[in-house]
């Protein structure tokens, strides 16, 4: 196996995207702090973006649809992060902690 063949293999990129997606899902399920959950959501979005770019590169390289969708995902991720950090700061100011399990008061 040569070095050039390793980077021209679609399955490497799909496996990495699947790894990012699974890591993000496990992080959302098992993290206790809101910052950890936010980072896990970013991993999920990055895995989806890598999947779209890899499929665009190997399946249909003449079209740029995968790259365009990935740019939209990056924009959505940036705005989601800004809004979520604002909410986390407000929660911290009110409750003095950011652990998701201890925020039972927000359900009412």
N, C-alpha and C positions, 0 to 999 in steps of 0.2 A: 504494500500500500504506500503510495507516494503522498507527499504533503499536499500536492495540488488536488488529488482525488478526495482527500479528507474534507476540504472546504467546499467541494462541489457535490456533496452528498446531502440530499434533502432530509434524510432521516436524522442526521445529527441536529439540525435546527428544530425539527419537530420534537425530538426527544428533549432538547433544552427548553422549548416552549412548554411542553407537558410538565417538566420538572418545575418550572416557575409557577405554572398554574396550580399544581398540587401543593407546592410549598405555600403559596398564597392562601389556598383554601384551608389547609391545616393551621396556618397562622391565624386566620379569622376565627376558626373554631376554638383554638386553644389559648390564644393570647388573652390576658386579663386587662391590659391597659388599652386605652383608646388609641394611643400613638402606635402601639404594636399592631392593632387592627388596621389602622390607616396604612402602615407600611405593607401589610399583607395584601390589602386591596390594590396597592400600587404594583405588587408582584403579579397579581392576576391580570391587571391591564397590560403590563409589560409582556407577559406570556402570550396574550392575545395579539399584541402588536408584532411580536417576533414571528408568530405563526402566519400572520397575514403577509408580512414582508417575505418570508421564506417561500410561501406558496406563490406569491407574485413572481419571485425571481426564478423559480424552477418550473412552474406550470405555464405561466403566461408572461414571459419577460418583455414582450412588446407593449403591454398595457401597464399603466401605473396605478391601477385601482387599489392594490394592496398597500402601496406607499401612501396614497391619499387617505385611505381609511385609517392607517396607522397615525398619520398626522392629526386626524380628528380625535383619535383615542388619546394621543398625547395632550391635546388641548383640553379634552374633558377631564383627564387625570390632573392636569394643573389646576383647573378651576375647582375640581372636587377637593383637592388638597387644601387650597386656600380657604374654602368654605368650612371644611372639616376642622382645620386648625383654629379658625375663629370660634367654632362651636366648642372645641375642646378647651380653649382659653376661658370662655364664659363658664363652662362647667367647673373648671378648676377654681375660678374666682368665687363661685357660689358654694361648692361642696368641699374644697380644699383637697381633693384627690381626683384622679382620673381613671380609677379602676371601674371597668364596665359592670362587674357583678355587684358592686356596692351602690350603684345608682338606681335603687329601687324606687326612690322618690319621684323619678321622672315619669313613671308609668301612669301616675294619676292625672 
